[in-house]
């Protein structure tokens, strides 16, 4: 990718990754990241390319905003199909990126990162610059969510939200934040409706926390 080129930028990470690491340890976290990268690579559309990864955060770039939006929708869909996984959230922006020695720089990247951190679990938030770069604006439904101000960014940004296709029925382990898609094989919270855990270990932590609040 040449220096100073306008490009689409996608940044995404996993909601609850720190809680999962704290609860289940580094080995489980590393296994989950391995699977996450597999899912991301399988979700790439067209010329979309995974350019950087730090921890659970990935950055993907594409000259085509349409390809990048399709990639975001696939990441939401494919992560939401994984039982005992985490929900993804991220940001999409389009702007000038300087590339040097395989590293990427510019205010467009900084803004994308800030948008991604604000996005709700299971969604990608899109800037107006990204939406304007789309050739097919009916590709997916983008819901306007208002204007937001970000640290060190002078102007407010009008954003829209992509939710994509995902599981309509799921639970989230309140301790490690992992998705519970099949409650029949999950650990139910005794005496409490609609709370499930990935393991008896998480149930034990939950009960200990509740007892400490009494």
Secondary structure as GFF3:
##gff-version 3
##sequence-region A 1 214
A	DSSP	beta_strand	5	14	.	.	.	ID=ss1
A	DSSP	alpha_helix	17	43	.	.	.	ID=ss2
A	DSSP	beta_strand	49	54	.	.	.	ID=ss3
A	DSSP	beta_strand	57	62	.	.	.	ID=ss4
A	DSSP	alpha_helix	65	80	.	.	.	ID=ss5
A	DSSP	beta_strand	88	100	.	.	.	ID=ss6
A	DSSP	beta_strand	103	105	.	.	.	ID=ss7
A	DSSP	alpha_helix	107	118	.	.	.	ID=ss8
A	DSSP	beta_strand	124	127	.	.	.	ID=ss9
A	DSSP	alpha_helix	128	133	.	.	.	ID=ss10
A	DSSP	beta_strand	142	148	.	.	.	ID=ss11
A	DSSP	beta_strand	157	162	.	.	.	ID=ss12
A	DSSP	beta_strand	171	172	.	.	.	ID=ss13
A	DSSP	beta_strand	179	180	.	.	.	ID=ss14
A	DSSP	beta_strand	187	188	.	.	.	ID=ss15
A	DSSP	beta_strand	196	197	.	.	.	ID=ss16
A	DSSP	alpha_helix	200	213	.	.	.	ID=ss17
###
